Amino acid sequence: MGSRLTPSIHLFSGLLVTLLLIGLTLAHSINEFKTVYQKKAQAVFASSQDMFLQHRIMLDALRSFFHASEAVSPQEFEIFAKDLLRIKSALAFTLTPALQLAYLSDPAQSAELNRLQLFRTEQGELQAQLRDYLLVAVKIDEPNMPYLIYAISQKRILSRIDQEQNVCVTYQFEHSIVRSSACDRPPAVGFWRLFAYSDEQFVVLSEYQTQFNLQVYYQVHRAEVIEVLVIIFSIALLGSAFSILWFVKAKHRQVVERIEWENRSKLALLASINHEIRTPINALLGYSKMLKKTLAARHSTPVQTDAVNHHEQALSAITDKMIWSANLLYSVAENTLNYSKAEVGKLKLDQHPVNLREYVGRIQEYYRAFNRTSGKKLTVTVSDSLPDWLALDGTKLFQLVTNIINNAFKYSTGDQVHCYIDVHSSSTHDSTSAKLRILIRDFGEGMSWQAKRALDDPFIHQSVSSQGISGMGLGLYTCKRLLEQIGGKLRLRSQKGRGTIVLLRFPCQLDCQVPEPTNHYVKQPLLLVDDNLFNLEICRSVLESHFTYIHSADRAEEALRLFQSLRPAIVIVDYCLKDSDGLALIKQMVIAQAEHSWACQYFLLSANDCHEIPDLAQFPEVIFMQKPFSIEVFLSKLATVSQR
């Protein structure tokens, strides 16, 4: 699992990225606003310089006109200046030493000069003011009229500066101020001052003793600022949401990882407990069957007395009950483990060829002892349309069928339990999907609605007062969950007074390759390796009825020595050994086998599922078998391997 700080790191990382994006967006927007302002300000400054440069050129031309001529008549001045100044809406006139009007560039505008104000400064310099005009007074080389006044129309200046939209342009002269129409808008205050820009230039025309101050003020349109703020708010909202989602996802991942870790720990603990429980159960089952076999052999001896026969029959009945109780205990352990696996989705199929008729015989044998002691009878019917061989997971099917039949025996008030088996196949495109159908019916009083809820809640306690039996529906729930995990289904129908019907649909394969007889293995050496002497003795006892030469070892070192000297055709190794594990031992055997080149088939025996054994997939030549050791499953898998 990741660190506990991982969700917080994800959250702060997301917020940090969000802040970075906001900062970049804001910086980019401010830079764009500033770039727009600089372009507008440069345009205003350039336009102003160009405008006053043109007026300066015309003023210089007028001065040169007087300097180049000995005498200039009013008509000549008018002809020269009128058309020259009309383009720029300027006006030029001369003054006598007594400050009287002499020449005028455009006599039609003489009325404009009625508001002309003239005065001299303390230094004796001439100052002139005229409303709506900017005046520049210069001296010329004319004794009768030594002063030339150049008047620039403020309207012309305004029309020029109003071309720059949304820019406040201010010309501040000595005696007047000219402002563009954009300056009429109220200035920015508060927050909006962050998006207002200003600049100024101080221009001095030294040769004409004239100066003015040019100021430019630009305020970004509020709609543009709001647009940027909306973008920033959206980034902040999305970034915060993403950060929170990232935090929640990391937190959820931690919870999932913790749950998975806890589930793996629980499964490992249950698997370990299950393994430890199975070992004595297997020993009990094995020794009980050995005892039953011994009693059956002695009972067939004709010299025994009736009392001895009666005593041995009683012992046989006790042995049957021992076998039945051991099987029930094994079923409880298996249900507990598979319940946990079903809850976390760890159940998987381990299909292998199964002789269905023999398989049904095993189920009937399983309940034969219980039939005699409980007074209930199990009847199993197999459809004639079913093939003899099917590929299926025999261990899980056995668990499912026995769980349902056990419930019927335990809770049903009837004395009959029927089991009917057939197959249903449905073609899908080019493949065939088959389900083995098992219908189990009892003829008791039926189930109450509380008992039916055990399919959804495994811990509902249902008391049956008529029988005095109580229990929880763990087996029924496990059956349903197990089938759901492996692609099967469970249906239940029960009516008061008419009994209960349970229908199982179990995945299987019809196109199963029928195993060949394994007679050629009978007289070949077989090596059995297990560090538990009870399991070793029981497995050896089961195998002795089918194989002639069986050798056993309880340590890996001894097993490897026997393997090299005997060169067996079959090796059965328990996965959990004291000084090694089964796969490591098989790996050593494969290396030794390659040096001497003989055929050998390896079987790995374990109480766990094959999916719970690490690195098993790296040994495709090893056939897995789950405990308890079943001679039927072993022979079936061995026969399948022989056909390759």
LOKEVO-523879 format. One line per 5 residues: their letters; for each residue x negated, y, z of C-alpha. Coordinates in Angstrom, 2 decimals, padded with zeros to 5 digits, always signed. Example, Ala and Ser with C-alpha at 12.3 -4.5 7.8 and 13.67 -1.06 7.14 Angstrom:
2
as	-012.30 -004.50 +007.80  -013.67 -001.06 +007.14
END
This chain:
644
mgsrl	+000.00 +000.00 +000.00  -001.08 +003.56 -000.62  -002.02 +006.07 +002.05  +000.69 +007.61 +004.19  -000.40 +011.00 +002.89
tpsih	+000.19 +010.03 -000.74  +003.77 +011.46 -000.93  +002.59 +014.71 +000.69  -000.36 +014.89 -001.71  +002.05 +014.41 -004.63
lfsgl	+004.33 +017.14 -003.25  +001.53 +019.66 -002.73  -000.02 +018.76 -006.08  +003.30 +019.41 -007.81  +003.77 +022.70 -005.98
lvtll	+000.18 +023.70 -006.77  +000.71 +022.98 -010.46  +003.98 +024.93 -010.31  +002.25 +027.92 -008.74  -000.49 +027.69 -011.34
liglt	+002.07 +027.70 -014.14  +003.89 +030.62 -012.57  +000.61 +032.53 -012.23  -000.37 +031.80 -015.83  +003.07 +032.79 -017.11
lahsi	+003.08 +036.00 -015.08  -000.48 +036.88 -016.11  +000.32 +036.19 -019.76  +003.48 +038.31 -019.61  +001.74 +041.22 -017.88
nefkt	-001.08 +041.00 -020.42  +001.48 +041.07 -023.24  +003.20 +044.10 -021.70  -000.13 +045.84 -021.29  -001.14 +045.01 -024.85
vyqkk	+002.11 +046.49 -026.17  +001.53 +049.63 -024.07  -002.06 +049.99 -025.27  -000.96 +049.72 -028.89  +001.72 +052.37 -028.35
aqavf	-000.65 +054.66 -026.42  -003.35 +054.34 -029.07  -000.78 +055.12 -031.75  +000.31 +058.25 -029.85  -003.26 +059.45 -029.29
assqd	-004.21 +058.77 -032.89  -001.09 +060.51 -034.18  -001.72 +063.54 -031.96  -005.33 +063.80 -033.05  -004.28 +063.52 -036.66
mflqh	-001.58 +066.18 -036.23  -003.83 +068.72 -034.54  -006.65 +067.96 -036.94  -004.35 +068.90 -039.82  -003.37 +072.19 -038.07
rimld	-007.05 +072.91 -037.39  -007.88 +072.40 -041.06  -005.12 +074.81 -042.09  -006.25 +077.35 -039.50  -009.83 +077.08 -040.78
alrsf	-008.53 +077.54 -044.33  -006.73 +080.74 -043.33  -009.84 +082.12 -041.64  -011.96 +081.26 -044.65  -009.40 +082.95 -046.90
fhase	-009.93 +086.25 -045.07  -013.71 +085.84 -044.79  -014.08 +085.11 -048.50  -012.20 +088.21 -049.65  -013.14 +091.86 -049.19
avspq	-009.48 +092.89 -049.14  -006.37 +090.69 -048.85  -002.99 +092.09 -049.80  +000.22 +091.01 -048.06  +001.39 +089.34 -051.27
efeif	-001.83 +087.32 -051.57  -001.62 +086.17 -047.94  +002.02 +085.17 -048.35  +001.34 +083.25 -051.54  -001.63 +081.42 -049.99
akdll	-000.13 +080.67 -046.54  +003.58 +080.14 -047.22  +003.38 +076.88 -049.14  +000.41 +075.68 -047.09  +002.19 +076.03 -043.76
riksa	+005.70 +075.09 -044.78  +004.80 +071.38 -044.82  +003.82 +071.45 -041.15  +006.52 +073.92 -040.04  +003.82 +076.33 -038.92
laftl	+003.72 +080.10 -039.05  +000.77 +082.48 -039.43  +000.59 +086.27 -039.01  -001.98 +088.96 -038.38  -002.08 +091.80 -035.83
tpalq	-003.56 +095.25 -036.02  -005.90 +096.57 -033.32  -002.82 +098.15 -031.76  -001.24 +094.67 -031.70  +001.28 +095.52 -034.35
layls	+002.46 +092.95 -036.89  +000.54 +093.21 -040.19  +000.82 +090.19 -042.54  +003.35 +087.34 -042.22  +003.10 +083.98 -044.02
dpaqs	+006.87 +083.67 -044.39  +008.87 +086.93 -044.18  +012.09 +084.94 -043.89  +011.03 +083.96 -040.36  +010.32 +087.50 -039.18
aelnr	+013.27 +087.27 -036.78  +011.40 +084.53 -034.87  +008.75 +087.13 -033.92  +011.21 +089.34 -032.03  +010.49 +087.23 -028.95
lqlfr	+006.74 +087.49 -029.34  +004.90 +088.54 -026.17  +001.37 +089.95 -026.35  -001.01 +090.93 -023.54  -004.67 +091.15 -022.78
teqge	-006.49 +089.40 -019.98  -008.88 +091.06 -017.56  -011.72 +089.95 -019.81  -010.03 +091.70 -022.74  -009.01 +088.55 -024.55
lqaql	-005.70 +088.52 -026.45  -002.95 +086.21 -025.19  +000.24 +085.53 -027.16  +003.44 +083.64 -026.26  +006.40 +082.76 -028.47
rdyll	+009.31 +080.61 -027.48  +009.50 +077.18 -029.22  +005.98 +077.69 -030.63  +002.46 +076.92 -029.57  +000.20 +079.86 -030.42
vavki	-003.52 +079.93 -031.22  -005.11 +083.42 -031.51  -008.41 +083.82 -033.40  -010.39 +086.83 -034.64  -010.92 +087.41 -038.35
depnm	-013.20 +089.66 -040.37  -010.61 +092.33 -041.15  -011.02 +095.79 -039.47  -007.41 +096.78 -040.01  -006.02 +093.52 -038.61
pyliy	-008.67 +091.72 -036.51  -006.31 +089.10 -035.04  -004.86 +085.99 -036.71  -002.12 +084.14 -034.83  -001.36 +080.54 -035.79
aisqk	+002.04 +079.29 -034.50  +002.84 +075.53 -034.35  +006.52 +074.59 -034.14  +007.40 +072.56 -031.03  +010.31 +070.97 -032.91
rilsr	+007.80 +069.60 -035.39  +005.75 +068.16 -032.56  +008.86 +066.62 -030.97  +009.96 +065.04 -034.23  +006.50 +063.54 -034.54
idqeq	+006.24 +062.13 -031.04  +009.86 +060.85 -031.01  +008.80 +058.34 -033.65  +007.19 +056.31 -030.84  +010.24 +054.63 -029.29
nvcvt	+010.45 +053.96 -025.54  +007.27 +056.00 -024.95  +007.33 +059.19 -022.93  +004.83 +061.62 -024.51  +004.07 +064.96 -022.79
yqfeh	+002.02 +067.85 -024.23  +001.08 +070.29 -021.50  -000.31 +073.60 -022.84  -001.30 +076.65 -020.85  +002.12 +078.23 -020.94
sivrs	+004.46 +075.48 -022.08  +005.24 +071.76 -021.88  +006.58 +069.65 -024.74  +008.17 +066.28 -023.87  +009.67 +063.52 -026.03
sacdr	+013.26 +062.37 -025.63  +012.10 +059.12 -023.94  +011.01 +061.21 -020.95  +014.66 +061.96 -020.14  +015.10 +058.52 -018.65
ppavg	+014.54 +058.23 -014.88  +011.10 +056.93 -013.91  +010.65 +053.42 -012.53  +010.86 +053.01 -008.77  +010.15 +050.19 -006.37
fwrlf	+009.58 +046.78 -007.99  +009.91 +048.15 -011.51  +006.82 +050.35 -011.04  +004.78 +047.15 -011.50  +005.79 +047.22 -015.16
aysde	+005.15 +050.95 -015.81  +001.94 +052.23 -017.46  +000.54 +055.74 -018.03  -002.51 +057.43 -019.46  -003.66 +060.95 -020.43
qfvvl	-006.18 +062.77 -022.54  -007.47 +066.32 -021.96  -008.28 +067.99 -025.29  -010.26 +071.27 -025.59  -010.61 +073.23 -028.84
seyqt	-013.61 +075.23 -027.72  -014.06 +077.25 -030.87  -010.49 +078.50 -030.54  -010.49 +078.67 -026.73  -007.40 +076.46 -026.65
qfnlq	-006.76 +073.33 -024.55  -003.91 +070.94 -023.79  -003.21 +067.80 -021.76  -001.62 +064.79 -023.52  +000.15 +062.28 -021.21
vyyqv	+001.66 +058.91 -022.24  +004.06 +057.00 -019.98  +005.54 +053.62 -020.91  +007.99 +051.52 -018.94  +008.70 +047.93 -020.02
hraev	+012.34 +047.45 -020.84  +014.14 +045.83 -017.93  +015.69 +043.18 -020.14  +012.20 +041.96 -021.06  +011.15 +041.91 -017.40
ievlv	+014.32 +040.03 -016.43  +013.65 +037.53 -019.22  +010.17 +036.87 -017.81  +011.57 +036.61 -014.28  +014.16 +034.08 -015.47
iifsi	+011.40 +032.04 -017.09  +009.32 +032.19 -013.90  +012.34 +031.27 -011.78  +013.08 +028.34 -014.10  +009.47 +027.15 -013.84
allgs	+009.63 +027.48 -010.06  +012.94 +025.61 -009.89  +011.87 +022.84 -012.26  +008.43 +022.59 -010.66  +009.91 +022.39 -007.17
afsil	+012.45 +019.81 -008.32  +009.71 +017.81 -010.03  +007.51 +018.04 -006.93  +010.35 +016.88 -004.69  +011.22 +014.06 -007.08
wfvka	+007.57 +013.10 -007.24  +007.47 +013.15 -003.44  +010.66 +011.07 -003.19  +009.38 +008.64 -005.83  +006.07 +008.22 -004.00
khrqv	+007.95 +007.81 -000.73  +010.27 +005.29 -002.36  +007.29 +003.46 -003.84  +005.77 +003.28 -000.37  +009.02 +001.92 +001.02
verie	+009.25 -000.63 -001.80  +005.61 -001.63 -001.35  +006.14 -001.94 +002.40  +009.27 -004.04 +001.86  +007.45 -006.20 -000.69
wenrs	+004.53 -006.55 +001.68  +006.87 -007.47 +004.51  +008.71 -009.91 +002.25  +005.43 -011.47 +001.17  +004.38 -011.71 +004.80
klall	+007.70 -013.27 +005.76  +007.54 -015.66 +002.84  +003.97 -016.57 +003.71  +004.98 -017.13 +007.33  +008.04 -019.14 +006.34
asinh	+006.02 -021.11 +003.80  +003.42 -021.85 +006.45  +006.09 -022.87 +008.98  +007.87 -024.86 +006.29  +004.63 -026.61 +005.40
eirtp	+003.99 -027.47 +009.05  +007.57 -028.69 +009.47  +007.50 -030.77 +006.31  +004.42 -032.69 +007.41  +006.09 -034.41 +010.40
inall	+009.37 -034.68 +008.47  +007.60 -036.46 +005.63  +005.91 -038.72 +008.16  +009.24 -039.46 +009.84  +010.92 -040.19 +006.51
gyskm	+008.02 -042.28 +005.30  +007.69 -044.36 +008.43  +011.47 -044.78 +008.65  +011.57 -046.12 +005.11  +008.61 -048.39 +005.85
lkktl	+010.43 -049.66 +008.93  +013.61 -050.19 +006.94  +011.66 -052.06 +004.28  +010.05 -054.26 +006.94  +013.40 -054.98 +008.58
aarhs	+014.92 -055.82 +005.21  +012.08 -058.28 +004.54  +012.51 -059.95 +007.92  +016.27 -060.08 +007.54  +015.89 -062.08 +004.35
tpvqt	+013.94 -064.80 +006.26  +016.33 -067.80 +006.72  +014.77 -069.11 +009.95  +015.98 -066.21 +012.08  +018.82 -066.69 +014.53
davnh	+022.10 -064.81 +014.45  +021.10 -062.82 +017.53  +017.88 -061.73 +015.90  +019.71 -060.86 +012.70  +022.26 -058.85 +014.64
heqal	+019.47 -057.05 +016.49  +017.64 -056.23 +013.26  +020.87 -055.01 +011.66  +021.32 -052.65 +014.60  +017.74 -051.46 +014.14
saitd	+018.41 -050.97 +010.43  +021.45 -048.85 +011.20  +019.40 -046.77 +013.63  +016.72 -046.42 +010.96  +019.34 -045.20 +008.47
kmiws	+020.44 -042.56 +010.96  +016.84 -041.54 +011.51  +016.39 -041.17 +007.75  +019.60 -039.19 +007.47  +018.66 -036.88 +010.36
anlly	+015.20 -036.33 +008.88  +016.76 -035.49 +005.54  +019.09 -032.99 +007.20  +016.16 -031.41 +009.01  +014.25 -031.21 +005.74
svaen	+017.30 -029.62 +004.08  +017.49 -026.94 +006.81  +013.80 -026.10 +006.35  +014.19 -025.96 +002.58  +017.33 -023.80 +002.82
tlnys	+015.58 -021.32 +005.11  +012.62 -020.93 +002.76  +014.73 -020.72 -000.39  +017.09 -018.23 +001.28  +014.16 -015.87 +001.79
kaevg	+012.90 -016.45 -001.74  +016.34 -015.83 -003.21  +016.60 -012.52 -001.34  +013.41 -011.21 -002.96  +013.88 -012.83 -006.37
klkld	+010.97 -015.29 -006.12  +012.82 -018.45 -007.13  +011.72 -020.10 -010.38  +012.46 -023.33 -012.18  +010.01 -026.22 -012.43
qhpvn	+011.62 -028.38 -015.10  +010.54 -031.94 -015.85  +012.21 -034.99 -017.46  +014.69 -036.71 -015.14  +016.50 -040.01 -015.64
lreyv	+019.98 -038.83 -014.70  +021.38 -042.28 -013.87  +018.49 -043.03 -011.52  +018.80 -039.51 -010.13  +022.46 -040.09 -009.28
griqe	+021.46 -043.38 -007.68  +019.07 -041.47 -005.40  +021.92 -039.19 -004.33  +024.17 -042.16 -003.59  +021.37 -043.85 -001.66
yyraf	+020.85 -040.63 +000.24  +024.47 -040.70 +001.53  +024.86 -044.46 +001.97  +023.85 -044.42 +005.63  +026.08 -041.44 +006.35
nrtsg	+029.03 -043.14 +004.66  +028.83 -046.04 +007.10  +028.53 -043.89 +010.21  +030.95 -041.04 +009.36  +033.78 -043.01 +007.83
kkltv	+033.66 -040.79 +004.73  +032.93 -041.96 +001.25  +031.13 -040.25 -001.63  +032.06 -041.18 -005.18  +029.80 -039.98 -008.01
tvsds	+030.94 -040.17 -011.64  +028.69 -039.36 -014.59  +030.18 -038.50 -017.97  +029.50 -041.04 -020.71  +028.53 -038.17 -023.04
lpdwl	+025.52 -037.29 -020.91  +022.13 -038.49 -022.19  +020.03 -040.64 -019.89  +017.21 -038.09 -019.79  +017.42 -034.36 -019.15
aldgt	+014.76 -031.75 -018.44  +015.60 -029.91 -015.22  +014.28 -028.92 -011.81  +015.19 -032.03 -009.87  +014.10 -030.68 -006.47
klfql	+016.34 -027.61 -006.59  +019.25 -029.55 -008.09  +019.00 -032.13 -005.31  +019.02 -029.36 -002.72  +022.08 -027.70 -004.29
vtnii	+024.12 -030.89 -004.63  +023.29 -032.18 -001.15  +024.07 -028.78 +000.42  +027.58 -028.74 -001.07  +028.23 -032.40 -000.28
nnafk	+026.94 -031.88 +003.28  +029.43 -029.03 +003.72  +032.21 -031.25 +002.42  +031.23 -034.07 +004.82  +030.83 -031.71 +007.74
ystgd	+033.90 -029.49 +007.44  +036.43 -031.46 +005.37  +039.19 -033.26 +007.21  +039.58 -035.74 +004.36  +037.73 -039.04 +004.05
qvhcy	+036.88 -038.75 +000.33  +034.35 -036.58 -001.51  +034.22 -036.81 -005.30  +031.34 -035.65 -007.46  +031.70 -035.46 -011.24
idvhs	+028.76 -034.62 -013.53  +028.79 -033.65 -017.21  +027.04 -031.15 -019.47  +028.19 -028.03 -021.32  +026.14 -026.61 -024.20
ssthd	+026.71 -023.42 -026.19  +024.78 -022.66 -029.38  +023.30 -019.18 -029.59  +021.68 -018.45 -032.98  +019.05 -021.18 -033.42
stsak	+018.64 -022.19 -029.79  +020.82 -024.29 -027.54  +021.64 -023.19 -024.01  +022.78 -026.09 -021.85  +024.20 -026.22 -018.33
lrili	+024.63 -029.30 -016.22  +028.06 -029.08 -014.59  +028.56 -030.65 -011.16  +032.06 -030.58 -009.71  +032.32 -031.49 -006.01
rdfge	+035.74 -031.89 -004.47  +036.98 -032.80 -001.02  +040.55 -033.51 +000.03  +040.70 -031.77 +003.39  +042.73 -028.83 +004.66
gmswq	+040.85 -026.27 +002.56  +038.92 -023.14 +003.51  +040.22 -019.98 +005.12  +039.47 -016.61 +003.56  +036.89 -015.93 +006.30
akral	+035.02 -019.09 +005.33  +035.03 -018.09 +001.64  +033.26 -014.88 +002.56  +030.18 -017.01 +003.31  +029.41 -016.77 -000.41
ddpfi	+028.65 -013.07 +000.08  +027.57 -012.94 +003.72  +025.45 -015.85 +004.93  +025.87 -015.03 +008.62  +029.63 -015.37 +009.06
hqsvs	+030.42 -017.88 +011.78  +033.48 -019.98 +011.01  +034.97 -022.17 +013.66  +037.13 -025.13 +012.76  +039.23 -025.83 +015.78
sqgis	+040.61 -029.09 +014.52  +037.14 -030.61 +014.36  +035.37 -028.62 +017.00  +032.58 -027.82 +014.51  +030.96 -024.43 +014.11
gmglg	+028.15 -023.21 +011.89  +027.06 -020.51 +009.48  +027.35 -020.64 +005.72  +023.63 -020.35 +005.02  +023.58 -023.36 +002.72
lytck	+026.54 -022.17 +000.63  +025.09 -018.68 +000.31  +021.67 -020.08 -000.56  +023.23 -022.19 -003.30  +024.90 -019.15 -004.83
rlleq	+021.78 -016.97 -004.62  +019.53 -019.73 -005.90  +021.76 -020.33 -008.92  +021.93 -016.60 -009.68  +018.14 -016.38 -009.61
iggkl	+017.62 -019.27 -012.04  +020.46 -018.45 -014.45  +023.19 -020.71 -013.11  +026.60 -020.08 -011.54  +028.68 -021.22 -008.59
rlrsq	+032.48 -021.13 -008.50  +034.62 -022.00 -005.50  +038.34 -022.66 -005.28  +040.10 -023.70 -002.12  +043.75 -023.89 -001.08
kgrgt	+045.23 -024.70 +002.27  +046.24 -028.33 +002.44  +044.76 -029.17 -001.01  +041.04 -029.26 -000.32  +038.11 -027.40 -001.87
ivllr	+036.50 -027.54 -005.31  +032.96 -026.26 -005.93  +031.65 -026.05 -009.50  +027.93 -025.70 -010.12  +026.36 -024.81 -013.46
fpcql	+022.67 -025.71 -013.45  +020.24 -024.87 -016.31  +018.80 -027.84 -018.17  +017.43 -028.87 -021.56  +019.07 -031.53 -023.69
dcqvp	+016.26 -032.04 -026.19  +014.13 -033.80 -023.60  +011.32 -036.07 -024.68  +011.98 -039.49 -023.11  +008.91 -040.59 -021.11
eptnh	+007.22 -043.81 -022.11  +006.53 -046.63 -019.65  +003.40 -046.25 -017.56  +002.48 -049.91 -017.33  -001.04 -049.26 -018.62
yvkqp	-001.79 -047.31 -015.43  -000.81 -050.15 -013.10  -004.24 -051.79 -012.88  -006.31 -048.64 -013.22  -007.87 -046.96 -010.16
lllvd	-005.85 -044.25 -008.44  -007.46 -041.80 -006.00  -005.30 -040.23 -003.28  -006.72 -037.26 -001.31  -005.02 -035.77 +001.80
dnlfn	-006.48 -034.59 +005.10  -003.31 -035.67 +006.96  -003.59 -039.37 +007.76  +000.19 -039.75 +008.15  +000.85 -038.36 +004.67
leicr	-002.01 -040.44 +003.32  -000.58 -043.63 +004.74  +002.97 -042.89 +003.61  +002.02 -041.93 +000.04  -000.18 -045.00 -000.18
svles	+002.71 -047.19 +000.98  +005.03 -045.71 -001.69  +002.44 -046.09 -004.47  +001.55 -049.70 -003.59  +004.72 -050.99 -005.20
hftyi	+003.65 -049.57 -008.58  -000.16 -049.51 -008.62  -002.70 -052.21 -007.81  -005.89 -050.31 -006.99  -005.26 -047.36 -004.67
hsadr	-008.15 -045.58 -002.96  -007.76 -042.78 -000.44  -009.89 -040.10 +001.19  -009.21 -037.47 +003.84  -012.24 -035.25 +003.11
aeeal	-013.28 -033.45 -000.07  -016.88 -034.71 +000.07  -015.78 -038.33 +000.37  -013.16 -037.84 -002.36  -015.78 -036.47 -004.78
rlfqs	-018.07 -039.42 -004.06  -015.26 -041.93 -004.69  -014.27 -040.06 -007.86  -017.78 -040.36 -009.31  -018.14 -044.03 -008.43
lrpai	-014.62 -045.30 -009.23  -013.84 -043.06 -012.23  -010.07 -043.23 -011.56  -007.42 -042.63 -014.23  -005.16 -040.78 -011.78
vivdy	-006.06 -038.34 -009.00  -003.48 -036.99 -006.53  -004.83 -034.18 -004.36  -003.13 -032.28 -001.57  -003.59 -028.50 -001.98
clkds	-004.37 -027.77 +001.67  -007.52 -029.60 +002.80  -009.60 -028.93 +005.88  -012.94 -028.38 +004.17  -011.67 -027.13 +000.80
dglal	-008.53 -026.62 -001.28  -007.16 -028.97 -003.89  -007.91 -026.77 -006.90  -011.55 -026.27 -005.87  -011.95 -030.03 -005.49
ikqmv	-010.29 -030.68 -008.87  -012.64 -028.15 -010.47  -015.64 -030.12 -009.14  -014.08 -033.34 -010.42  -013.54 -031.88 -013.89
iaqae	-017.24 -030.95 -014.05  -018.23 -034.47 -013.00  -015.75 -035.98 -015.48  -017.23 -033.96 -018.35  -020.66 -035.46 -017.68
hswac	-019.42 -039.07 -018.03  -016.44 -038.57 -020.37  -013.48 -040.66 -019.21  -009.75 -039.91 -019.21  -008.25 -038.74 -015.95
qyfll	-004.96 -037.09 -015.06  -004.83 -034.71 -012.06  -001.83 -034.11 -009.81  -001.68 -031.33 -007.19  +000.63 -031.95 -004.24
sandc	+001.86 -029.06 -002.06  +004.73 -028.09 +000.20  +004.85 -024.67 -001.49  +006.19 -023.81 -004.94  +003.78 -023.85 -007.85
heipd	+004.24 -020.07 -008.22  +002.88 -019.55 -004.71  -000.47 -021.20 -005.44  -003.11 -018.74 -006.68  -005.09 -019.62 -009.83
laqfp	-002.91 -022.64 -010.65  -002.28 -021.18 -014.12  -006.02 -021.49 -014.80  -005.72 -025.29 -014.61  -003.27 -026.30 -017.36
evifm	-004.44 -029.91 -017.14  -003.20 -030.15 -013.53  +000.39 -031.30 -012.94  +002.06 -029.80 -009.90  +004.31 -031.78 -007.56
qkpfs	+006.17 -030.47 -004.55  +006.38 -032.32 -001.25  +007.85 -034.60 -000.11  +006.15 -037.00 -002.48  +008.71 -038.62 -004.77
ievfl	+007.66 -041.71 -006.65  +010.42 -041.16 -009.23  +009.28 -037.60 -010.02  +005.65 -038.73 -010.08  +006.33 -041.56 -012.55
sklat	+008.47 -039.27 -014.70  +005.74 -036.64 -014.98  +003.07 -039.27 -015.50  +005.10 -040.81 -018.34  +005.55 -037.40 -019.95
vsqr	+001.81 -036.76 -019.86  +001.13 -040.18 -021.41  +002.97 -039.14 -024.59  +000.65 -036.22 -025.30
END
